[in-house]
Amino acid sequence: MITFTTTDATNLNPSILGIDHSCLVRKSERIYHLLDHEHPDEEIALDVGQIKEFVLFDRHLRLGGKLRAVPAGYKLFATLFNAHHLGPERFTTFDIANGMLRITTDGEGIVWNHFMIEDSLVGWNRINDLSTSGVEGFVVVNSDRAASQKKAIENMVATMKERIKFLHSLNAFYNAK
């Protein structure tokens, strides 16, 4: 996330459509700027991939998923989006007080298509269609990747054990002399 200290509306390209929101300005095909009305001289640049991560994370929480690694900037983005969005959609928010996690899912879930971002611009494509039950696909992709990574780690550990065993035998050989 990059913070800009000036608001420059001259960078807007009117041919690039974006979500209708007072805190979000689409600057290019790949970049949205998040505006904070309390700090009007500051903007935060968000790549479309970050916004997709935010939408996926919101959906994960709405479907009862556990709080896992939070995408960078999600909390600020969700707070500003929810405070200034005129539609019924809201991002899930959370806070931790007295050691207790509280997840709030007010409003309707976020609709990916409202951001008017082509999936091909995201740079990764875990889920082609967020309007369907994409979280299950997300979990399957991640569990497949985790299984593959686990197998690679197991193979690496086995190789390391073999090398250690070999080094012990070499050590014993030289100590016997």
C-alpha positions in Angstrom: 0.0 0.0 0.0 1.4 3.4 -0.9 0.2 6.7 0.7 0.0 9.8 -1.4 -0.1 13.2 0.2 -2.0 15.1 -2.4 -5.4 14.6 -4.0 -5.1 15.1 -7.8 -8.3 14.6 -9.6 -6.6 15.5 -12.9 -5.2 11.9 -13.1 -8.7 10.4 -13.6 -9.4 8.6 -16.8 -13.2 9.0 -17.4 -13.2 6.0 -19.7 -12.3 3.6 -16.8 -15.4 2.8 -14.8 -15.3 2.0 -11.1 -17.5 1.5 -8.1 -19.7 4.4 -7.1 -18.3 5.3 -3.7 -17.2 8.6 -2.2 -14.0 7.1 -0.7 -12.9 5.1 -3.7 -11.6 6.7 -6.9 -10.4 4.5 -9.8 -7.2 6.1 -11.1 -6.3 3.4 -13.7 -7.3 -0.1 -14.7 -5.1 -1.5 -11.9 -5.3 1.2 -9.2 -8.0 2.6 -6.9 -7.3 5.4 -4.4 -8.9 5.2 -1.0 -9.8 8.6 0.4 -10.2 9.4 4.1 -12.6 12.3 4.5 -11.0 13.1 7.9 -7.6 13.4 6.1 -8.5 14.9 2.7 -4.8 15.5 1.7 -4.0 11.8 1.9 -4.8 9.0 -0.5 -3.9 5.3 -0.3 -3.3 3.5 -3.5 -4.7 0.0 -3.8 -3.9 -2.5 -6.5 -6.9 -4.4 -7.8 -5.4 -7.6 -6.4 -5.6 -6.1 -2.9 -9.2 -5.3 -3.4 -9.9 -8.9 -4.5 -8.1 -10.1 -1.4 -10.4 -7.9 0.7 -13.5 -9.3 -1.0 -12.3 -12.9 -0.5 -11.5 -12.2 3.1 -14.9 -10.7 3.7 -16.6 -13.7 2.1 -14.4 -16.0 4.2 -15.5 -14.3 7.4 -19.2 -14.2 6.4 -19.2 -17.9 5.8 -18.0 -18.5 9.3 -14.3 -18.9 8.5 -11.8 -18.3 11.3 -9.9 -15.1 11.5 -6.6 -15.9 9.8 -3.9 -13.7 8.3 -5.7 -10.4 7.6 -4.8 -8.7 4.2 -2.7 -5.6 4.8 -4.9 -2.5 4.9 -8.2 -4.5 5.3 -9.3 -2.9 8.5 -8.9 0.7 7.3 -10.4 -0.1 3.9 -13.4 -1.9 5.5 -14.0 0.9 8.0 -13.9 3.7 5.4 -15.9 1.7 2.8 -18.7 1.0 5.4 -18.8 4.5 6.8 -19.3 6.1 3.4 -21.0 3.6 1.1 -24.6 4.4 0.3 -25.6 0.9 -0.8 -26.6 -2.0 1.4 -23.3 -3.8 1.1 -20.8 -3.7 3.9 -17.4 -5.3 4.5 -17.2 -7.6 7.6 -15.4 -5.9 10.4 -13.7 -7.3 13.5 -12.1 -6.1 16.8 -10.6 -7.7 19.8 -11.5 -6.4 23.2 -10.6 -8.1 26.5 -9.2 -11.0 24.6 -12.4 -11.7 22.9 -12.8 -11.5 19.1 -16.0 -9.9 17.8 -16.9 -10.2 14.1 -19.6 -7.9 12.7 -21.3 -8.8 9.5 -23.8 -5.9 9.2 -25.4 -5.3 5.8 -25.2 -7.4 2.7 -22.1 -9.1 1.5 -19.7 -7.4 -0.9 -20.3 -8.0 -4.6 -17.0 -8.3 -6.5 -18.5 -7.2 -9.8 -19.4 -3.8 -8.4 -15.7 -2.8 -8.4 -15.8 -3.3 -12.2 -12.4 -5.0 -12.2 -11.6 -7.6 -14.9 -10.2 -10.7 -13.3 -7.4 -10.7 -15.9 -6.1 -7.5 -14.3 -5.6 -9.0 -10.9 -2.5 -11.0 -11.7 -3.6 -14.1 -9.9 -6.8 -16.0 -10.3 -7.7 -18.3 -7.4 -11.4 -18.0 -8.1 -12.8 -17.1 -11.4 -16.3 -16.1 -10.2 -16.8 -14.6 -6.8 -20.5 -14.6 -7.3 -20.6 -18.4 -6.8 -19.5 -20.4 -3.9 -15.9 -19.3 -4.4 -14.6 -19.8 -0.9 -14.9 -23.5 -1.2 -12.7 -23.3 -4.3 -10.3 -21.0 -2.5 -10.0 -23.5 0.4 -9.5 -26.4 -2.0 -6.8 -24.6 -3.9 -5.0 -23.6 -0.7 -5.3 -27.1 0.8 -3.9 -28.6 -2.4 -1.0 -26.2 -2.3 -0.5 -26.9 1.4 -0.5 -30.7 0.7 2.1 -30.1 -2.0 4.2 -27.9 0.2 4.0 -30.5 3.1 5.2 -33.2 0.8 8.1 -31.1 -0.4 9.1 -30.3 3.2 8.8 -34.0 4.1 11.2 -34.9 1.2 13.6 -32.1 2.3 13.6 -33.4 5.9 14.2 -37.0 4.7 17.1 -35.8 2.6 18.6 -33.8 5.5 18.3 -36.8 7.8 20.2 -38.9 5.2 22.9 -36.3 5.0 23.2 -36.1 8.8 23.4 -39.8 9.1 26.2 -39.8 6.4 28.1 -37.1 8.3 27.8 -39.0 11.5 29.2 -42.1 9.8 32.1 -40.0 8.4 32.7 -38.5 11.8 32.8 -42.0 13.4 35.2 -43.2 10.6 37.7 -40.4 11.2 37.4 -40.6 15.0 38.2 -44.3 14.8 41.5 -43.6 13.1 
